[in-house]
Amino acid sequence: MFGTANADHQVEAHDPAREDVWDLWERCQGLTPRGRGTDFWNRYEEDIAAAAGMGCKLFRFSVAWSRVEIAEGAFDPDALVHYRAVADHIRAQGMKVMVTLHHFVWPVWLERDHGGMIGEGFPDFFARYAARVAEALGDVVDYWITFNEPSQLTFGYIKPWWHHRYYMPPGLPRGTDVDAEAAAVGKFIPNLFRAHARARRSIQERTPAARVGVNPLVTGFPTWLQMLMDWGACHRGLSEALFKFTGKGALVSERGEVDLVIAGVSEGDQTRFEFSDRYLRTGKALLVAASYPGEDLASLAGKEVGVIELEHSPPAWKRDLPAQVRVRVFSNYDEARHSLAAGKVAALYGDAFYLMPFELESPERFRFLVTGLSEEHYVVAAPHGHARLLEHVNRAIVGFVRELAETPGEPWSERPEVGTKEVARPLSLHEVFAVGDTLPESILGKRGLRRIRRRGRLRVGIRTDAPGLSEACTGEGLELKLARRIARELLGDSDLLEIVPIAPSERLEVLASKSSWLNWAWRFWGTTTLIANANWWYLGISGRLPDELCPAEAVGAQDFVGLDYYWGLPTWRLHRFRLLEEAAHGRFLKAPVWPRGLFHALRRFHRWFPGQDLLVVENGCVPSADGMSRGEYLETHLAEVERALAKGVPVKAYNYWSITSNREWGHAFDPNTDFGLHFVDLDHDPSLRRVATPEAALYRDLIREKTGAGG
């Protein structure tokens, strides 16, 4: 069976009365909120019909626990009626129904009042919820997924040492050490197994023939490495000791040419460095001369447009500019603005903050044609191993932002396309509920601070086209002001500062360190063997994990083998491990593609569970990844499924993720995060019109070819 899918939080509109933990997380972390999603709640018939039109015979959607159980023990019958209608419509379109009960989200009341997924009562709360859904939908659901990608949920309790925040809710209280993280994961994993087993039992008590399973996110690794990882996971004492050892911090404190870079670095730029909290919000915009006659993007058709493109930037202009424009690339904003003033280009595309800084001389020469084409968040960058330094930077940012907001005459309120961000953000939902800051005085990573204090000054890299260094601007710019505030926080004197001018294209290179490979090796071992190993779920179900991790009631508790597969690295590409981190940060254009890893995963799980069907619950791609187009990705991965079938692996279904564009878990919507077969312009189209991509037609043709009939 071929199919497709979506998930409640990513496609259903936000309901303030029925929030889930991700709604709260997006708000408190300053992430992109889901907003209207794709309005699937009201337009499910349209998307289901599109799937059926491609020849799909399976459609996966998820039930929102927060909509069904609006308060502890209070179930909303109207929500259950709605989800029943969705399932009935899928059936009416000739497709089987796959329902997910927990797609990364759960009710706020569960986290606030009962400790969430590590609370003692979680397994029974989840089983009760599953029972209610089964009573309403059980007779029309063909496949049940209890937990979507359980391996990913661990990142709500593990904060990787190279990242200053948790990737997803709930997070742990500020100051939590690695021993406490290990203890939290030690509670989470057995709780999840118990909840799955009890939910399966609740469903099958109401529908005995129900098929229940899970879909771990599997990363493709070489067989030899995967076997080593699995062996370590089966020995809890060893794996926990290794996790604590590699999770305590950087192996070495890296040293670059400067201590910090404040130079328009977007938090989405790199994984090679550590980042502060955000200090500025801006976005892609188009600047034109004041006399330019046009009023919209369409007026640029056939004209030459300057683009400021640095080495780190994905080609966002390809998304935002009309296809008919001619592009001229500039490496800095000063040169680009000079060309615009001279009439050599019709417009400039770049970040609004740098296109027309507040300090620009004669700003009346220019105006914005369009703003708000994206949302960018600027951060301060430091080499790895300087956690204590960044804590001071974050404190300085909080005070700096407040100062700007309270200073008369600052132009922030007059420029809606640029603004400071509220940066005193909670680290975890615990802090949200407690309404307090638990920041400890003792934080790991003091070596960099001592070096700065011995030197007696802070070295900060600032780009040459920034106000304060640029000849086109008068007065100190925001970067210099922030640098002085940080120097005052660190050294007690804002003048104890050395500014290092850097070319925009080299603004991160000055942080590079010869010792970075040591941290890479340290990180690779700790992450690959202990965190990225999604096999722990099936190691538990097959009875290979210690009982304290997978209780006996969960062993064998499944009716099919589900898996999600997107990315992988063969042996000869393991040195590019950072590409997996790009995927973890939602930058899927750079994610590593290895189709053969799907074949290996299917073969491995068939060996472990020889009597059960296998279902590829998710597989899909953004417009391109790792140099491979979405169409090529689809064809090559389906070829590996066929290869597995030829080897006798009983692959029952293949789901493409996803039917439409959707909100990708707090990330900005752009080509980095768009997996949809049908494009929806989530930010700029109020009608949320579905537009079939070429891959929708390709998928339809592939279904016809593989099935012989289109189903």
N, C-alpha and C positions, 0 to 999 in steps of 0.2 A: 504494500500500500504506500502510495505517495501522499504526503500531507503538508500542512503548514500550521502556523501557530502564532499566538501572542500571549501577553500577560497582563493581568488586571491593572497593576499600578502604572504600567507603561502606556496603556491605551484608554483607560477609563478616566473621566474627568475628576479632579479633586473635589471632594465633598467635605467641607469644614466640620460637619456634624459626625462624620465617620472616617476620621483620619487614621492612617496606619503609621507605623514607626518611621517609614521612609518619608512621609510628608513632614514629620517633625524634624527628621535628620536633614532633609534638604533645606529647610528653613533655618535651622540653627547653624548649619555649616556654610550657608551662603551659596548653595548649589542651585542649579537650574531646576525650578519646580516643574512638576508635571503639567500644571495648568489644566487645559481641556483634554490633554492626551490627544488621541485621534477621535474622541467622542464615540468610542466603540459601544458604550452603553446604549446609545440611541441608534447607532449605525451598524450594528452587528450583522444585520441582514445583507447589507451591501458587501461587507468583507467576506462573509461566508459564501455569498454568490460568486465573488471573484475567485475564491479557492475552488469551488465546484467547477467554474468555467475553465480552469486550468487542467481539470481532470483529477483533482485531489479526491481521495477516498477517506481521508482522516483529517480532522480539525481539532487542534488543541487550544483550549482557553483555560483561564484560571478563575477560581472563585475568590472574591476578596473577603477574608475572614472578618475584617473590620466593618464591612457592610452587612454581613450576616449576623454576627454577634456584636451588637452595638454597645453593649455593656456586659459585664460578667453575668452569664446565664440568661441574658435578654436577647432572644433571637428575633430578627425581623422577617416575618413571613413574606412580605412583599419582595425583599431581595431574593429569597429562595425561589419565588414565583418567576422573577426575572431570569435567573440563571437556568431555570427549567425551560423557559421559552427559548433561550439561546441554544440549549442542547436539542430541543425539539426541532428547531430550524435547521440545525446541522444534519439531523436525521432526515428531515424532509428534502434536503438537497442531495441525498444519497451518500452521505459520508458517515463514518463512525466517529464517536465522540471520545476525546481524551480530556480529562479534567485534572487540573493541578490544584491542590488544596492550599499550598504554602509556597508562593513564588517570591521568596525573599522578604515578605511583609507579614506583619501580625499586628493585632490591635494595640493601641497605646495603653489601654487599661491593663493589658497583660504584662507589659514591660514595667509600667509604673507601680502596679500594686502587687505583682507576684514574681518579680525577678526575671520575667521573660523566659527565654529558652533554657536558662540555667537554673530557673526556679524549681523547687521540688515538685510543684503541682503541674508543671508543663505537660508531661505525657498524658495525664488524664484530661486536662483542659483541651488538648488537641484531639484526643479520641472522642470527646463529647461533641466537639465541633464537626468532626468527620461524620459522626453518626447522624447529626441533623442534616447535613448535606446529602448523605446517602439516602435518608428517608425521602428527600425531595426529588433527587435525580437518579437514584440508583438503578432504576429499570431502563434508563436510556444512556447510561455511560458504559462504554466498552473498556476503557483503560483509565485507571486512577494513578496519578502521581502524587504521593504524599508530600515530599519535599523536593523542590527544584534545587539542583546543584548543592547538595549538603556540604560539599568540600569548601565552597565559596563562603558559606556562613561562618566559617572559622575566623574570617577576617574581621568580624565584629568583636573578636576577643584577642586578636593578635595585631599589634601595631608594629609593622616591620621597622627595624632600627633605622633604615635609610629614609623613612617617611615620618613626618611629625604628627600625623593624624591617622585615625582608623579609616579603613576604606569604606566601611558600612556600619550601620547601627548593630548593636547598641553602643559599642565602645565601652571602655572601662574607665574608672575615675582617674583624673589627672594624678600623675605620680605613681601609678601602678607599675610595679617592677615585673621583670620577666618571670619570676617565680609565681606571682599572682596570675599572670597570663596563662602559664602552664596549668595552674589549678583550675582556672575558668574553663579552659578547653577540656580538662579532665572531667568536668561536670557536664559540659555541653554535649560531647560525643555520646556518652551512654544515654543521656536524656533524649537525644534525637533518635537513637535506635529504639528506645522504649516507646516513644511517641509514635514512630512509624509502625511498630508491631501492634500496638493497641489500636491505632486508627484502622489498620488493615483488618483486625479482628472485628471492630465495630462495623465496618463497611460490609464484610462478608456475613455477619450475623443478619443483615438486612437483605443482602443480595449475595447468596452463596456462590454464584458463579463469577463474581467480580474479580477482575484481574488487577492487582495492585503492585506497584513498584516505585522506583526512584530513578532519577537521571543524573548521576554524578557528572561534573564537567571533567572530561579526561583530556589531559595534555599529552601530546605525542612525544615520547622520549625513546631513545634506543633501548632495545630489549635488555641489554646487559645492565643499563642504568636503572630501568624500571624494576628489574629483579632485585637489585641492591636496595632500592627504595622500599620495595614491599617487604623485604627481609627485615629492614630497620623498623618499619611500622609494626611488625608483629612482635617486637621486643620493646615493650613500653619503657622499661627502665633506661635502655640505651637511647631510644628516640627522645625521651623527655630530657635526658642529660644533654644530648646534642642540641636540642632546641634551646635550652637555657644557655648553653655555651655560645652558640652562634647568634643568639638573640640579644645578648647583653650590650652590644654596641659595635662600632667599627673596630676592626683589628688594628688599624693604624689611623692616626689623625692626619688626613691629607693636607698638604700645604701647596697653595698656588701662589701666583705673583701678587695677589691681593687677598685680603681677608673676606671681603664681601663684594658683590656686584649689585649695584642699583642702576639698572639700565634698560628699563622697559622689558624685563624678562617676564614672560607669561608663565603661569604655573603649569601650563601644558607643554612647555618646551622640551624638557629633558628628563631623563632619569639618572643622569650621571652625578647630580649634585643634590644638596639638601635645600629646601625652600622654606621661607618664612610664611607667616600669614599674609593675606592680601592687604595691600595698602591703597590700591586704586582700581576703580572700574572705568574701563573705556570700551571701545568697540571699533570695528572696521567702519570706515566712512569714505566719502568721496569729496575732495576739495577742488573747487574751481575758482577761476578769477571772478571778482565781483561783477564784472561786465558780461560774464558768460550768459548767453540767451536762453539756454535750456533750463528745465525745471525738474527733470526726472532722469532715471537711468537710461530710458529709451533714447534720450537725446544724444547719447554718446555713441550710438551705432555708427560705425565707419570711421570714428575718430581714434586718435592715439591717446592712450591712457597710461600714465606712469604708475608703476607698482613698486612699492618698497618691499623687497623680498629678501629675507635673511636666510641663513643656512638651515635654521631650525624650523622654518615656517612651512606648514602644508600649503599648497596652492589654493588658498581660500578665494582668491580673485577669480578662479575658474568657476566657482560656485556663484559669485555675486555679480560679476560683470556680464553685460550682454555679449553673446557669442560673436557679434560682428565687430567688436572693438579690436584695435591693434595695441598690443601691450609692449611697453618699454620698461625694462627693469632698472631700478636704481638701488644702490647699496646704502644710501643714507637719506634722511629727510631734507637736509640743507640743500644738497645738490638737486633733489627732486623739486623742491619749492622754487629754486632758482629757475629751473626749466619751465615750470608753470608760469612764473611771472614774465618770462621772456616769450611766452606763447608757443613754446616748442612742443608742449603736450596740452591736451584739452582739459585734463583732470588728473588728480592724484588719488590713488587708492592706498590706504594704510590705516594705522590706528589714529583715531581722532585726537588723542592727547598729544601726539607728536606732529600730526599734520598742521595743527594751528595751536601752538602752546600759548598759554596766557601771557607769556613774556615776549611774544613775537613782535618785532618792530613793524609798524604800519599794517596791522592785521586787517584794516579796512580794504586792503587790496584783494582779499579772498573771502569766500563764503563756502559753507557746506552745501553740497548738492543733495547728499543723502547721508544720514547717520544711522546708527543702530543696526548695521548689517550683521553684527555678531556681538558677543559680549566677551571681553578679555579682562583678566584679572592679573595685575602686576604684583610681583613678589620680589623679595631680596634673596639672592642665591649665595650659597657658601659651599665649600668642599665638604665631603663626607667626614664624619667624625667630630662635628662641632655642635653638638646638641645644646650644650650650655650657652654657647655664643648666640645661637638662634633663639633661645628662650629670652635672652636680654633684648635681642632685636625685636621680638614680638611685643615685649613690654613697651619698647620705644615706639613701635607702630601704634599701639593703642593710644598713648599720650599724644602722639603726633596728629593722628586723625581727629582727636578731640580738640586739639589746639586749632586746627584748620577750621573746624566747624564753629568755633567760638570767636575767631578773629574777624573783626569788621573789615569789610572791603575785599575779602577773599572771593574770587569769582565763581566758586563751585556751584552755587545755587543758580547762577545765570547760564550755566553751560550743562544742560541735561545729558549731553552725550559723554560727559566726563564727570566723574565724581569719586569721592573717597568712599571706602567701604567700612561698615561696622565690623571691626576685626576682633573684638573681644569675644570670640566664639567659644562655646562649650566644646570640650574634647569628646564628651560622651553624653548619652541621654541621661545618665546618672546626674550629671551636673545640671541638666535642664530641669529635672524633677526636684533636685535639691536646692536650686537657685543659689548656687554658691561656687566659689573658686577654690579648688583644693590644691592649688599649685604648691609643691614643696620647695624648700630652699635648696635641697640637695638633689642635683640632677647629674646624670653621667655625662662625661665628655668635657672636662675642664681644661684639657691640655691647650687648646687653641686660645682660650681666654688668658691663660698665664703668659703665653708668648706675646700677645698683644699688650698686656700690661707691662711686661719687661721692656718691650720696645718703646712704650710710652706714647704710642699714637696708633690710630686705626687706619689701615690702608683700604680705600674703597675705590673700585673701578666704576667710572661713569662714562657713558658713550659721548663721543665728540659732538654729536648733533643734538645733545640735550641742552635745555636752557641752563645758562650758567657757564657752559663751555662753548656753545654755538655762537658764532659771530652774528647770527641773524636774530638773536634774542638778547634782551637787556635784563639785568638783574639775576638773582639766584633763582634757579628752578626748583621744582619739588624734590628732585633727587638730591640736590645739595642740602636742602633743608632737612630732609630725612636723615642724610648721612651725619649732619651735625647733631641731630637729636639722638642718634644711636651712639655717637662718640660721648655725648653727655651722660647717657645711661651707663655706658661701659667704664668710662674713665673720669667722669665728673666734670668734664670740660669739653664744650662743643668745638673748641679750636684745636684739640689734639687729634687732628685729622689730616691725612695725606690723600689727596685726590689723584687717581691715576687715570688719565684720559685713555679711552680704548675705542678702537674702530667698532662700529655697530656689529659688523660681521664676526668680530673676534671677542665679543663681550663675555662669552662663557669660556673661551679658551684660556683666559688668564687664571681660571680656577683649576685648570688641569694639574694633576700631580703625577710624578713618576711612580708613586707608591699605590696608585689607584688599582693596579692589577691585584694587589694583595687583598684589598677589600672586595674586589670582584670575586675572587676565588672563595673567600670567606662567605660572602653572600650567596654564591651559587650553591655551595654545599648545604648551608642551612635552609635555603628556600626550596631547592629542588627536592632534597631528600625528606624534608619534614613538613613543609607547608604545601608545596605544589603537588604532592602525591595524592591524587583523588582516589586512588585505589583503596584507601582505608575503608570506604563504605562497603565495597564488595569483599574485602578481606574479612570484615566483620560478619556479613551475611553468610559467608561460606564457612564461618566458624574458626577462622585463623587468628583473630585478635584475642588478646586476653579478656577474660570475662568482665573485668572491671571497666573495660572500654565498650565491649559489645555484650550485653547481658544475654543469657541463654534464650530468653523469650523472643529475641530478634533473629537468632540464627535460623536461616532458611525461610524467613518471613518475606517472601516475594513470589510473584507469579510470572514475571518476565524480567529480562535484563534490559534496562534502559541506559542510555548514555548520551551525553552531549559532546560533540567534538568540533573544535574550531582550528586550533593552532598546534604546532609541534616543531621540534628541532631534531634532526638526525645527528649522529655522532660528529660528522664533519662540520656541523654548524653550531655546536654547543658553545663555542666562544662568543656567539651572538646572543647569549642568554638575555641580555638587556632588552631584546625585542619582546620577550614575554612580559617584562615590566611595562613596556609601552602598552600592551594589551590590558594589563591590570589597571592602568591609568585611563583607559578608555580611548587610547589613540590607536585604533585598530588599523589605520592605513599602514602602520609600520609593523603590525603583528606578523610573526613568522609562520609561513604556510608550509605544511608538510603532509600532503594527502596520504602517504603511505602509513602514517601513524594511525589513521582510522582503521585500516586493515589489521594492523597489529593488535589494536584494542579489541576489535571484534573477535579475532582468533583467540586472544587471551581469555576473554570472558566466556567464550563458548567452551573452552577447556575447563573453566571453573564451574560452569553450570550447564553441563551437556544436554540436559533434558528441557531447557527453556528457550523460548523465542527471544531474539534480540531485537530491540527497536532503537534506531537512531532518532532520538527525541528532538534533538536540535543539531543543525549544521547549516552554516550560512556565512555570508561575507558582506562587508561594506563594498562600495563601488569598485575598489581595488585594494589589495593588501599584498605587501611584500613583492610588488611588481606583477602580481597576477590579477587579472580582471575578475569580476564577480562571475561572469559566464564561464571562464576557464576554471575557476574554483569549483563551481557546481559540477561541471563535467568531470573534472579529475577526481573529485571525492566520490561521485556516483560510480566511477570506474573502479574505485577501491572496494565499494560495497559489492559490486558485481564479482570482483575477484574473490571476496570472502564467500559469496554464495557458491561460486565454482568450487571452493574448498570444502563445501558442506556446512558452512555456518548458516544457521536458520535465521537470517535477517528478515523480520516480518514487516517492518515499516521504515520509512525514511521521511522525516519532517524537515522542510526548509524553514529556517528562522530568518525573517518573519514575513507575514502576509503584507504588512504595511510598514512604513517608517514609524518609529515610536520614540518615546522618551527613554534614553539610555541611562537610567539611574543617576540623575543629577548632573550628567555631562551636558555641555552645550550641544545643540543639534547642528551638526554639520556633516560633511562626508566621512569624518572619522567615526561616526556613530550611527550611520544610516544603513541598516540591514534589509530594508523593505523591498519586496518585489513590486509593490505599488508605492510610489513616492507621494508623501504628504508634506507640504511645506508648513511645518508646525509653527514657525515663528512669524510668517508673513502672509499666510492665506487664511483669512477668517472663515472661509467656507470649508477648509480642510479637505479640499478636493483630492480624490485618489487618482493618480496618473500611473498607468502601467509602465513599468520599465521594460527595456528589451529583454531582460532576464525572465520576466513573467512569461513572455512568448516562448523563450528558450525552455523554461521549465515545462510548459504545456507540451511542447514538441518532444522533449525527453520522456515525459510520462507516456505519451502516445507510442513512442518508439519502444520503450522498455516493457510496456504492458500489452501492446498490440491492439489496444482498444481505447486508451485514454482513461484508464481507471485502475 
